[in-house]
Amino acid sequence: MSDVEIDKAALEGAIANITLSLGTYVVYANDIWARDTGVGNPAGRTGLRVMLENALGQATLEARAHHLAGTAIADRLQSINDSFTELDVSMTSGWDAHYVADLA
């Protein structure tokens, strides 16, 4: 196995790990918003409910931003991984195994 194949396999493993982690992260982020906090709207507690909803909304916005950043990283790694194949094709096309440069 060549160095390029080893690097490509490691990169593919990293892409798979990031994609799996992003999926898990989305599940947790969705759980934040869907969770029932038990805070209703009793007399004198409206401020508490509003503060809690604002905090949950902020957590959701941050989770979305992190998810977008993670997706951008995964997309960039996939682009690099795709370039391995293009590089391999471009380096091998037109080369003849019997070709030896005459440097004499």
Biopython code that builds the backbone (N, CA, C, O; Angstrom):
import numpy as np
from Bio.PDB.StructureBuilder import StructureBuilder

atoms = [
    (1, "MET", "N", (0.850, -1.168, 0.000)),
    (1, "MET", "CA", (0.000, 0.000, 0.000)),
    (1, "MET", "C", (0.900, 1.238, 0.000)),
    (1, "MET", "O", (1.812, 1.355, 0.818)),
    (2, "SER", "N", (0.634, 2.141, -0.914)),
    (2, "SER", "CA", (1.468, 3.335, -1.040)),
    (2, "SER", "C", (1.108, 4.363, 0.029)),
    (2, "SER", "O", (0.079, 4.266, 0.698)),
    (3, "ASP", "N", (1.994, 5.355, 0.166)),
    (3, "ASP", "CA", (1.744, 6.439, 1.119)),
    (3, "ASP", "C", (0.467, 7.190, 0.774)),
    (3, "ASP", "O", (-0.286, 7.581, 1.666)),
    (4, "VAL", "N", (0.221, 7.393, -0.519)),
    (4, "VAL", "CA", (-0.983, 8.108, -0.947)),
    (4, "VAL", "C", (-2.226, 7.325, -0.536)),
    (4, "VAL", "O", (-3.193, 7.911, -0.050)),
    (5, "GLU", "N", (-2.208, 6.011, -0.725)),
    (5, "GLU", "CA", (-3.357, 5.184, -0.349)),
    (5, "GLU", "C", (-3.589, 5.220, 1.164)),
    (5, "GLU", "O", (-4.731, 5.241, 1.622)),
    (6, "ILE", "N", (-2.491, 5.228, 1.938)),
    (6, "ILE", "CA", (-2.613, 5.299, 3.398)),
    (6, "ILE", "C", (-3.208, 6.638, 3.804)),
    (6, "ILE", "O", (-4.118, 6.691, 4.632)),
    (7, "ASP", "N", (-2.696, 7.726, 3.221)),
    (7, "ASP", "CA", (-3.228, 9.056, 3.531)),
    (7, "ASP", "C", (-4.692, 9.172, 3.118)),
    (7, "ASP", "O", (-5.500, 9.754, 3.843)),
    (8, "LYS", "N", (-5.031, 8.623, 1.966)),
    (8, "LYS", "CA", (-6.417, 8.688, 1.480)),
    (8, "LYS", "C", (-7.337, 7.904, 2.415)),
    (8, "LYS", "O", (-8.439, 8.358, 2.723)),
    (9, "ALA", "N", (-6.898, 6.744, 2.864)),
    (9, "ALA", "CA", (-7.710, 5.942, 3.784)),
    (9, "ALA", "C", (-7.904, 6.672, 5.117)),
    (9, "ALA", "O", (-8.996, 6.650, 5.685)),
    (10, "ALA", "N", (-6.848, 7.315, 5.611)),
    (10, "ALA", "CA", (-6.960, 8.076, 6.867)),
    (10, "ALA", "C", (-7.923, 9.246, 6.708)),
    (10, "ALA", "O", (-8.715, 9.532, 7.606)),
    (11, "LEU", "N", (-7.852, 9.918, 5.571)),
    (11, "LEU", "CA", (-8.740, 11.043, 5.305)),
    (11, "LEU", "C", (-10.189, 10.576, 5.207)),
    (11, "LEU", "O", (-11.088, 11.233, 5.733)),
    (12, "GLU", "N", (-10.421, 9.458, 4.546)),
    (12, "GLU", "CA", (-11.780, 8.916, 4.445)),
    (12, "GLU", "C", (-12.320, 8.553, 5.829)),
    (12, "GLU", "O", (-13.502, 8.750, 6.109)),
    (13, "GLY", "N", (-11.451, 8.022, 6.694)),
    (13, "GLY", "CA", (-11.863, 7.721, 8.067)),
    (13, "GLY", "C", (-12.230, 8.976, 8.836)),
    (13, "GLY", "O", (-13.198, 8.983, 9.597)),
    (14, "ALA", "N", (-11.454, 10.047, 8.640)),
    (14, "ALA", "CA", (-11.747, 11.318, 9.306)),
    (14, "ALA", "C", (-13.076, 11.889, 8.825)),
    (14, "ALA", "O", (-13.859, 12.405, 9.623)),
    (15, "ILE", "N", (-13.330, 11.798, 7.531)),
    (15, "ILE", "CA", (-14.604, 12.290, 6.979)),
    (15, "ILE", "C", (-15.767, 11.518, 7.583)),
    (15, "ILE", "O", (-16.775, 12.110, 7.968)),
    (16, "ALA", "N", (-15.633, 10.208, 7.665)),
    (16, "ALA", "CA", (-16.700, 9.376, 8.238)),
    (16, "ALA", "C", (-16.935, 9.735, 9.707)),
    (16, "ALA", "O", (-18.082, 9.825, 10.144)),
    (17, "ASN", "N", (-15.856, 9.942, 10.471)),
    (17, "ASN", "CA", (-15.989, 10.296, 11.884)),
    (17, "ASN", "C", (-16.664, 11.654, 12.070)),
    (17, "ASN", "O", (-17.523, 11.808, 12.938)),
    (18, "ILE", "N", (-16.279, 12.633, 11.260)),
    (18, "ILE", "CA", (-16.874, 13.967, 11.365)),
    (18, "ILE", "C", (-18.355, 13.908, 11.000)),
    (18, "ILE", "O", (-19.189, 14.518, 11.670)),
    (19, "THR", "N", (-18.677, 13.179, 9.942)),
    (19, "THR", "CA", (-20.075, 13.070, 9.512)),
    (19, "THR", "C", (-20.921, 12.397, 10.593)),
    (19, "THR", "O", (-22.035, 12.839, 10.876)),
    (20, "LEU", "N", (-20.399, 11.339, 11.191)),
    (20, "LEU", "CA", (-21.117, 10.655, 12.269)),
    (20, "LEU", "C", (-21.284, 11.582, 13.472)),
    (20, "LEU", "O", (-22.359, 11.639, 14.069)),
    (21, "SER", "N", (-20.236, 12.300, 13.824)),
    (21, "SER", "CA", (-20.304, 13.228, 14.952)),
    (21, "SER", "C", (-21.310, 14.346, 14.700)),
    (21, "SER", "O", (-22.035, 14.751, 15.608)),
    (22, "LEU", "N", (-21.351, 14.843, 13.467)),
    (22, "LEU", "CA", (-22.318, 15.888, 13.136)),
    (22, "LEU", "C", (-23.751, 15.385, 13.285)),
    (22, "LEU", "O", (-24.626, 16.110, 13.759)),
    (23, "GLY", "N", (-23.982, 14.144, 12.880)),
    (23, "GLY", "CA", (-25.319, 13.569, 13.041)),
    (23, "GLY", "C", (-25.714, 13.471, 14.499)),
    (23, "GLY", "O", (-26.846, 13.790, 14.860)),
    (24, "THR", "N", (-24.788, 13.033, 15.342)),
    (24, "THR", "CA", (-25.050, 12.948, 16.781)),
    (24, "THR", "C", (-25.282, 14.332, 17.365)),
    (24, "THR", "O", (-26.161, 14.523, 18.206)),
    (25, "TYR", "N", (-24.487, 15.294, 16.915)),
    (25, "TYR", "CA", (-24.610, 16.676, 17.395)),
    (25, "TYR", "C", (-25.985, 17.253, 17.068)),
    (25, "TYR", "O", (-26.589, 17.944, 17.888)),
    (26, "VAL", "N", (-26.472, 16.965, 15.867)),
    (26, "VAL", "CA", (-27.802, 17.460, 15.467)),
    (26, "VAL", "C", (-28.879, 16.854, 16.370)),
    (26, "VAL", "O", (-29.824, 17.542, 16.755)),
    (27, "VAL", "N", (-28.740, 15.588, 16.702)),
    (27, "VAL", "CA", (-29.719, 14.953, 17.593)),
    (27, "VAL", "C", (-29.737, 15.668, 18.939)),
    (27, "VAL", "O", (-30.808, 15.973, 19.464)),
    (28, "TYR", "N", (-28.557, 15.938, 19.501)),
    (28, "TYR", "CA", (-28.489, 16.640, 20.784)),
    (28, "TYR", "C", (-29.024, 18.061, 20.677)),
    (28, "TYR", "O", (-29.726, 18.531, 21.572)),
    (29, "ALA", "N", (-28.697, 18.746, 19.588)),
    (29, "ALA", "CA", (-29.167, 20.122, 19.400)),
    (29, "ALA", "C", (-30.686, 20.168, 19.287)),
    (29, "ALA", "O", (-31.326, 21.058, 19.848)),
    (30, "ASN", "N", (-31.260, 19.220, 18.571)),
    (30, "ASN", "CA", (-32.721, 19.166, 18.455)),
    (30, "ASN", "C", (-33.361, 18.857, 19.797)),
    (30, "ASN", "O", (-34.453, 19.341, 20.094)),
    (31, "ASP", "N", (-32.687, 18.053, 20.610)),
    (31, "ASP", "CA", (-33.197, 17.702, 21.923)),
    (31, "ASP", "C", (-33.243, 18.924, 22.839)),
    (31, "ASP", "O", (-34.128, 19.033, 23.687)),
    (32, "ILE", "N", (-32.287, 19.847, 22.668)),
    (32, "ILE", "CA", (-32.278, 21.072, 23.474)),
    (32, "ILE", "C", (-33.589, 21.821, 23.272)),
    (32, "ILE", "O", (-34.244, 22.226, 24.232)),
    (33, "TRP", "N", (-33.959, 21.998, 22.009)),
    (33, "TRP", "CA", (-35.130, 22.802, 21.708)),
    (33, "TRP", "C", (-36.429, 22.077, 22.073)),
    (33, "TRP", "O", (-37.393, 22.710, 22.502)),
    (34, "ALA", "N", (-36.454, 20.775, 21.907)),
    (34, "ALA", "CA", (-37.685, 20.014, 22.119)),
    (34, "ALA", "C", (-37.926, 19.666, 23.590)),
    (34, "ALA", "O", (-39.025, 19.261, 23.968)),
    (35, "ARG", "N", (-36.899, 19.825, 24.404)),
    (35, "ARG", "CA", (-37.027, 19.410, 25.802)),
    (35, "ARG", "C", (-38.085, 20.244, 26.536)),
    (35, "ARG", "O", (-38.128, 21.468, 26.413)),
    (36, "ASP", "N", (-38.920, 19.562, 27.288)),
    (36, "ASP", "CA", (-39.932, 20.244, 28.094)),
    (36, "ASP", "C", (-39.272, 20.627, 29.412)),
    (36, "ASP", "O", (-38.872, 19.765, 30.195)),
    (37, "THR", "N", (-39.165, 21.918, 29.643)),
    (37, "THR", "CA", (-38.486, 22.396, 30.846)),
    (37, "THR", "C", (-39.378, 22.385, 32.071)),
    (37, "THR", "O", (-38.898, 22.478, 33.200)),
    (38, "GLY", "N", (-40.670, 22.272, 31.847)),
    (38, "GLY", "CA", (-41.595, 22.264, 32.974)),
    (38, "GLY", "C", (-41.949, 23.654, 33.472)),
    (38, "GLY", "O", (-42.728, 23.798, 34.415)),
    (39, "VAL", "N", (-41.385, 24.674, 32.848)),
    (39, "VAL", "CA", (-41.691, 26.037, 33.268)),
    (39, "VAL", "C", (-42.872, 26.524, 32.454)),
    (39, "VAL", "O", (-42.761, 26.753, 31.249)),
    (40, "GLY", "N", (-43.969, 26.675, 33.103)),
    (40, "GLY", "CA", (-45.162, 27.173, 32.426)),
    (40, "GLY", "C", (-45.187, 28.694, 32.483)),
    (40, "GLY", "O", (-44.170, 29.356, 32.276)),
    (41, "ASN", "N", (-46.344, 29.224, 32.762)),
    (41, "ASN", "CA", (-46.478, 30.671, 32.840)),
    (41, "ASN", "C", (-47.265, 31.034, 34.101)),
    (41, "ASN", "O", (-48.289, 31.714, 34.026)),
    (42, "PRO", "N", (-46.779, 30.572, 35.268)),
    (42, "PRO", "CA", (-47.517, 30.905, 36.493)),
    (42, "PRO", "C", (-47.353, 32.393, 36.830)),
    (42, "PRO", "O", (-46.452, 33.069, 36.334)),
    (43, "ALA", "N", (-48.233, 32.863, 37.668)),
    (43, "ALA", "CA", (-48.195, 34.277, 38.060)),
    (43, "ALA", "C", (-46.839, 34.620, 38.650)),
    (43, "ALA", "O", (-46.342, 33.933, 39.543)),
    (44, "GLY", "N", (-46.252, 35.686, 38.142)),
    (44, "GLY", "CA", (-44.968, 36.149, 38.670)),
    (44, "GLY", "C", (-43.765, 35.428, 38.100)),
    (44, "GLY", "O", (-42.633, 35.765, 38.449)),
    (45, "ARG", "N", (-43.970, 34.452, 37.240)),
    (45, "ARG", "CA", (-42.848, 33.687, 36.674)),
    (45, "ARG", "C", (-42.674, 33.903, 35.180)),
    (45, "ARG", "O", (-41.910, 33.181, 34.539)),
    (46, "THR", "N", (-43.355, 34.865, 34.624)),
    (46, "THR", "CA", (-43.263, 35.132, 33.191)),
    (46, "THR", "C", (-41.832, 35.465, 32.788)),
    (46, "THR", "O", (-41.354, 35.023, 31.744)),
    (47, "GLY", "N", (-41.155, 36.244, 33.619)),
    (47, "GLY", "CA", (-39.759, 36.609, 33.341)),
    (47, "GLY", "C", (-38.860, 35.391, 33.276)),
    (47, "GLY", "O", (-37.980, 35.312, 32.419)),
    (48, "LEU", "N", (-39.073, 34.437, 34.178)),
    (48, "LEU", "CA", (-38.277, 33.208, 34.181)),
    (48, "LEU", "C", (-38.497, 32.419, 32.897)),
    (48, "LEU", "O", (-37.544, 31.937, 32.284)),
    (49, "ARG", "N", (-39.762, 32.290, 32.492)),
    (49, "ARG", "CA", (-40.069, 31.548, 31.266)),
    (49, "ARG", "C", (-39.421, 32.216, 30.056)),
    (49, "ARG", "O", (-38.841, 31.537, 29.208)),
    (50, "VAL", "N", (-39.518, 33.543, 29.972)),
    (50, "VAL", "CA", (-38.945, 34.278, 28.839)),
    (50, "VAL", "C", (-37.429, 34.126, 28.816)),
    (50, "VAL", "O", (-36.843, 33.914, 27.754)),
    (51, "MET", "N", (-36.788, 34.235, 29.986)),
    (51, "MET", "CA", (-35.319, 34.075, 30.049)),
    (51, "MET", "C", (-34.913, 32.671, 29.606)),
    (51, "MET", "O", (-33.936, 32.505, 28.877)),
    (52, "LEU", "N", (-35.661, 31.668, 30.046)),
    (52, "LEU", "CA", (-35.357, 30.289, 29.673)),
    (52, "LEU", "C", (-35.531, 30.074, 28.175)),
    (52, "LEU", "O", (-34.691, 29.441, 27.537)),
    (53, "GLU", "N", (-36.613, 30.596, 27.613)),
    (53, "GLU", "CA", (-36.824, 30.461, 26.172)),
    (53, "GLU", "C", (-35.742, 31.186, 25.380)),
    (53, "GLU", "O", (-35.299, 30.700, 24.340)),
    (54, "ASN", "N", (-35.319, 32.339, 25.868)),
    (54, "ASN", "CA", (-34.229, 33.056, 25.202)),
    (54, "ASN", "C", (-32.928, 32.262, 25.257)),
    (54, "ASN", "O", (-32.194, 32.202, 24.272)),
    (55, "ALA", "N", (-32.643, 31.655, 26.399)),
    (55, "ALA", "CA", (-31.422, 30.851, 26.539)),
    (55, "ALA", "C", (-31.461, 29.640, 25.607)),
    (55, "ALA", "O", (-30.464, 29.306, 24.966)),
    (56, "LEU", "N", (-32.620, 28.988, 25.539)),
    (56, "LEU", "CA", (-32.754, 27.849, 24.630)),
    (56, "LEU", "C", (-32.624, 28.287, 23.177)),
    (56, "LEU", "O", (-32.009, 27.592, 22.369)),
    (57, "GLY", "N", (-33.201, 29.438, 22.844)),
    (57, "GLY", "CA", (-33.073, 29.965, 21.483)),
    (57, "GLY", "C", (-31.622, 30.269, 21.144)),
    (57, "GLY", "O", (-31.170, 29.966, 20.040)),
    (58, "GLN", "N", (-30.884, 30.864, 22.078)),
    (58, "GLN", "CA", (-29.469, 31.157, 21.851)),
    (58, "GLN", "C", (-28.673, 29.865, 21.681)),
    (58, "GLN", "O", (-27.808, 29.780, 20.810)),
    (59, "ALA", "N", (-28.961, 28.862, 22.506)),
    (59, "ALA", "CA", (-28.269, 27.576, 22.385)),
    (59, "ALA", "C", (-28.543, 26.941, 21.025)),
    (59, "ALA", "O", (-27.654, 26.342, 20.420)),
    (60, "THR", "N", (-29.770, 27.075, 20.554)),
    (60, "THR", "CA", (-30.123, 26.526, 19.244)),
    (60, "THR", "C", (-29.373, 27.238, 18.128)),
    (60, "THR", "O", (-28.872, 26.592, 17.208)),
    (61, "LEU", "N", (-29.291, 28.572, 18.200)),
    (61, "LEU", "CA", (-28.548, 29.334, 17.184)),
    (61, "LEU", "C", (-27.072, 28.946, 17.176)),
    (61, "LEU", "O", (-26.477, 28.794, 16.109)),
    (62, "GLU", "N", (-26.483, 28.785, 18.354)),
    (62, "GLU", "CA", (-25.082, 28.380, 18.431)),
    (62, "GLU", "C", (-24.883, 26.969, 17.888)),
    (62, "GLU", "O", (-23.894, 26.693, 17.209)),
    (63, "ALA", "N", (-25.821, 26.082, 18.188)),
    (63, "ALA", "CA", (-25.722, 24.715, 17.677)),
    (63, "ALA", "C", (-25.785, 24.705, 16.154)),
    (63, "ALA", "O", (-25.052, 23.959, 15.504)),
    (64, "ARG", "N", (-26.667, 25.540, 15.582)),
    (64, "ARG", "CA", (-26.753, 25.621, 14.121)),
    (64, "ARG", "C", (-25.455, 26.147, 13.523)),
    (64, "ARG", "O", (-24.991, 25.643, 12.500)),
    (65, "ALA", "N", (-24.873, 27.151, 14.153)),
    (65, "ALA", "CA", (-23.604, 27.707, 13.659)),
    (65, "ALA", "C", (-22.498, 26.665, 13.721)),
    (65, "ALA", "O", (-21.702, 26.546, 12.789)),
    (66, "HIS", "N", (-22.443, 25.912, 14.811)),
    (66, "HIS", "CA", (-21.426, 24.859, 14.933)),
    (66, "HIS", "C", (-21.645, 23.764, 13.901)),
    (66, "HIS", "O", (-20.693, 23.229, 13.333)),
    (67, "HIS", "N", (-22.912, 23.437, 13.667)),
    (67, "HIS", "CA", (-23.227, 22.419, 12.668)),
    (67, "HIS", "C", (-22.786, 22.873, 11.279)),
    (67, "HIS", "O", (-22.213, 22.088, 10.523)),
    (68, "LEU", "N", (-23.049, 24.135, 10.940)),
    (68, "LEU", "CA", (-22.623, 24.659, 9.638)),
    (68, "LEU", "C", (-21.106, 24.654, 9.508)),
    (68, "LEU", "O", (-20.574, 24.332, 8.446)),
    (69, "ALA", "N", (-20.413, 25.005, 10.574)),
    (69, "ALA", "CA", (-18.944, 24.989, 10.546)),
    (69, "ALA", "C", (-18.430, 23.564, 10.366)),
    (69, "ALA", "O", (-17.502, 23.330, 9.590)),
    (70, "GLY", "N", (-19.026, 22.616, 11.076)),
    (70, "GLY", "CA", (-18.624, 21.213, 10.937)),
    (70, "GLY", "C", (-18.896, 20.680, 9.546)),
    (70, "GLY", "O", (-18.092, 19.929, 8.994)),
    (71, "THR", "N", (-20.027, 21.064, 8.980)),
    (71, "THR", "CA", (-20.360, 20.646, 7.616)),
    (71, "THR", "C", (-19.368, 21.223, 6.618)),
    (71, "THR", "O", (-18.973, 20.542, 5.672)),
    (72, "ALA", "N", (-18.963, 22.469, 6.821)),
    (72, "ALA", "CA", (-17.968, 23.088, 5.932)),
    (72, "ALA", "C", (-16.642, 22.347, 6.010)),
    (72, "ALA", "O", (-15.979, 22.161, 4.989)),
    (73, "ILE", "N", (-16.248, 21.925, 7.194)),
    (73, "ILE", "CA", (-15.001, 21.161, 7.351)),
    (73, "ILE", "C", (-15.120, 19.819, 6.636)),
    (73, "ILE", "O", (-14.211, 19.414, 5.912)),
    (74, "ALA", "N", (-16.239, 19.134, 6.840)),
    (74, "ALA", "CA", (-16.441, 17.839, 6.179)),
    (74, "ALA", "C", (-16.441, 17.998, 4.661)),
    (74, "ALA", "O", (-15.871, 17.168, 3.953)),
    (75, "ASP", "N", (-17.073, 19.055, 4.156)),
    (75, "ASP", "CA", (-17.095, 19.293, 2.707)),
    (75, "ASP", "C", (-15.690, 19.557, 2.178)),
    (75, "ASP", "O", (-15.324, 19.068, 1.108)),
    (76, "ARG", "N", (-14.903, 20.328, 2.924)),
    (76, "ARG", "CA", (-13.528, 20.629, 2.491)),
    (76, "ARG", "C", (-12.678, 19.362, 2.495)),
    (76, "ARG", "O", (-11.890, 19.141, 1.576)),
    (77, "LEU", "N", (-12.833, 18.536, 3.516)),
    (77, "LEU", "CA", (-12.093, 17.271, 3.554)),
    (77, "LEU", "C", (-12.502, 16.364, 2.399)),
    (77, "LEU", "O", (-11.659, 15.685, 1.814)),
    (78, "GLN", "N", (-13.788, 16.350, 2.071)),
    (78, "GLN", "CA", (-14.251, 15.547, 0.939)),
    (78, "GLN", "C", (-13.647, 16.062, -0.354)),
    (78, "GLN", "O", (-13.270, 15.273, -1.221)),
    (79, "SER", "N", (-13.552, 17.377, -0.492)),
    (79, "SER", "CA", (-12.932, 17.972, -1.681)),
    (79, "SER", "C", (-11.470, 17.562, -1.795)),
    (79, "SER", "O", (-10.995, 17.233, -2.882)),
    (80, "ILE", "N", (-10.762, 17.582, -0.677)),
    (80, "ILE", "CA", (-9.362, 17.146, -0.668)),
    (80, "ILE", "C", (-9.278, 15.670, -1.022)),
    (80, "ILE", "O", (-8.408, 15.258, -1.789)),
    (81, "ASN", "N", (-10.179, 14.881, -0.464)),
    (81, "ASN", "CA", (-10.189, 13.447, -0.756)),
    (81, "ASN", "C", (-10.432, 13.193, -2.239)),
    (81, "ASN", "O", (-9.794, 12.326, -2.837)),
    (82, "ASP", "N", (-11.353, 13.947, -2.831)),
    (82, "ASP", "CA", (-11.620, 13.804, -4.263)),
    (82, "ASP", "C", (-10.399, 14.180, -5.085)),
    (82, "ASP", "O", (-10.161, 13.598, -6.143)),
    (83, "SER", "N", (-9.625, 15.143, -4.614)),
    (83, "SER", "CA", (-8.444, 15.560, -5.364)),
    (83, "SER", "C", (-7.358, 14.486, -5.355)),
    (83, "SER", "O", (-6.503, 14.475, -6.240)),
    (84, "PHE", "N", (-7.374, 13.585, -4.371)),
    (84, "PHE", "CA", (-6.427, 12.462, -4.368)),
    (84, "PHE", "C", (-6.618, 11.635, -5.635)),
    (84, "PHE", "O", (-5.646, 11.264, -6.293)),
    (85, "THR", "N", (-7.868, 11.351, -5.971)),
    (85, "THR", "CA", (-8.159, 10.555, -7.161)),
    (85, "THR", "C", (-7.729, 11.296, -8.413)),
    (85, "THR", "O", (-7.111, 10.714, -9.305)),
    (86, "GLU", "N", (-8.057, 12.589, -8.480)),
    (86, "GLU", "CA", (-7.667, 13.390, -9.641)),
    (86, "GLU", "C", (-6.153, 13.452, -9.781)),
    (86, "GLU", "O", (-5.623, 13.367, -10.889)),
    (87, "LEU", "N", (-5.459, 13.600, -8.660)),
    (87, "LEU", "CA", (-3.999, 13.648, -8.678)),
    (87, "LEU", "C", (-3.427, 12.318, -9.143)),
    (87, "LEU", "O", (-2.495, 12.286, -9.946)),
    (88, "ASP", "N", (-3.977, 11.233, -8.645)),
    (88, "ASP", "CA", (-3.504, 9.905, -9.028)),
    (88, "ASP", "C", (-3.679, 9.688, -10.527)),
    (88, "ASP", "O", (-2.785, 9.156, -11.185)),
    (89, "VAL", "N", (-4.819, 10.093, -11.068)),
    (89, "VAL", "CA", (-5.077, 9.936, -12.500)),
    (89, "VAL", "C", (-4.124, 10.812, -13.305)),
    (89, "VAL", "O", (-3.559, 10.365, -14.303)),
    (90, "SER", "N", (-3.948, 12.053, -12.873)),
    (90, "SER", "CA", (-3.086, 12.963, -13.638)),
    (90, "SER", "C", (-1.631, 12.548, -13.588)),
    (90, "SER", "O", (-0.888, 12.794, -14.538)),
    (91, "MET", "N", (-1.206, 11.921, -12.492)),
    (91, "MET", "CA", (0.193, 11.508, -12.383)),
    (91, "MET", "C", (0.470, 10.230, -13.161)),
    (91, "MET", "O", (1.606, 9.992, -13.573)),
    (92, "THR", "N", (-0.538, 9.416, -13.366)),
    (92, "THR", "CA", (-0.315, 8.149, -14.049)),
    (92, "THR", "C", (-0.673, 8.195, -15.525)),
    (92, "THR", "O", (-0.238, 7.336, -16.291)),
    (93, "SER", "N", (-1.461, 9.188, -15.938)),
    (93, "SER", "CA", (-1.863, 9.218, -17.345)),
    (93, "SER", "C", (-0.677, 9.614, -18.228)),
    (93, "SER", "O", (0.047, 10.564, -17.931)),
    (94, "GLY", "N", (-0.499, 8.881, -19.291)),
    (94, "GLY", "CA", (0.562, 9.192, -20.242)),
    (94, "GLY", "C", (1.929, 8.636, -19.878)),
    (94, "GLY", "O", (2.871, 8.737, -20.664)),
    (95, "TRP", "N", (2.043, 8.057, -18.705)),
    (95, "TRP", "CA", (3.343, 7.506, -18.310)),
    (95, "TRP", "C", (3.434, 6.068, -18.786)),
    (95, "TRP", "O", (2.486, 5.294, -18.655)),
    (96, "ASP", "N", (4.559, 5.729, -19.326)),
    (96, "ASP", "CA", (4.806, 4.390, -19.801)),
    (96, "ASP", "C", (5.812, 3.739, -18.851)),
    (96, "ASP", "O", (6.828, 4.350, -18.518)),
    (97, "ALA", "N", (5.547, 2.529, -18.419)),
    (97, "ALA", "CA", (6.438, 1.850, -17.481)),
    (97, "ALA", "C", (7.824, 1.657, -18.069)),
    (97, "ALA", "O", (8.788, 1.517, -17.318)),
    (98, "HIS", "N", (7.954, 1.646, -19.400)),
    (98, "HIS", "CA", (9.240, 1.417, -20.035)),
    (98, "HIS", "C", (9.994, 2.721, -20.292)),
    (98, "HIS", "O", (11.129, 2.710, -20.767)),
    (99, "TYR", "N", (9.352, 3.837, -19.975)),
    (99, "TYR", "CA", (9.987, 5.116, -20.242)),
    (99, "TYR", "C", (11.056, 5.390, -19.176)),
    (99, "TYR", "O", (10.785, 5.336, -17.977)),
    (100, "VAL", "N", (12.233, 5.675, -19.627)),
    (100, "VAL", "CA", (13.316, 6.048, -18.717)),
    (100, "VAL", "C", (13.991, 7.271, -19.324)),
    (100, "VAL", "O", (14.367, 7.267, -20.496)),
    (101, "ALA", "N", (14.136, 8.294, -18.534)),
    (101, "ALA", "CA", (14.753, 9.517, -19.031)),
    (101, "ALA", "C", (16.228, 9.237, -19.311)),
    (101, "ALA", "O", (16.916, 8.593, -18.519)),
    (102, "ASP", "N", (16.687, 9.725, -20.430)),
    (102, "ASP", "CA", (18.100, 9.584, -20.805)),
    (102, "ASP", "C", (18.815, 10.845, -20.332)),
    (102, "ASP", "O", (18.792, 11.878, -21.001)),
    (103, "LEU", "N", (19.438, 10.744, -19.188)),
    (103, "LEU", "CA", (20.120, 11.901, -18.617)),
    (103, "LEU", "C", (21.593, 11.939, -18.974)),
    (103, "LEU", "O", (22.329, 12.789, -18.473)),
    (104, "ALA", "N", (22.038, 11.024, -19.841)),
    (104, "ALA", "CA", (23.462, 10.968, -20.191)),
    (104, "ALA", "C", (23.861, 12.053, -21.140)),
    (104, "ALA", "O", (25.027, 12.137, -21.527)),
]
sb = StructureBuilder()
sb.init_structure("model")
sb.init_model(0)
sb.init_chain("A")
sb.init_seg("    ")
for serial, (resi, resn, name, xyz) in enumerate(atoms, 1):
    if name == "N":
        sb.init_residue(resn, " ", resi, " ")
    sb.init_atom(name, np.array(xyz, "f"), 0.0, 1.0, " ", f" {name:<3s}", serial, name[0])
structure = sb.get_structure()
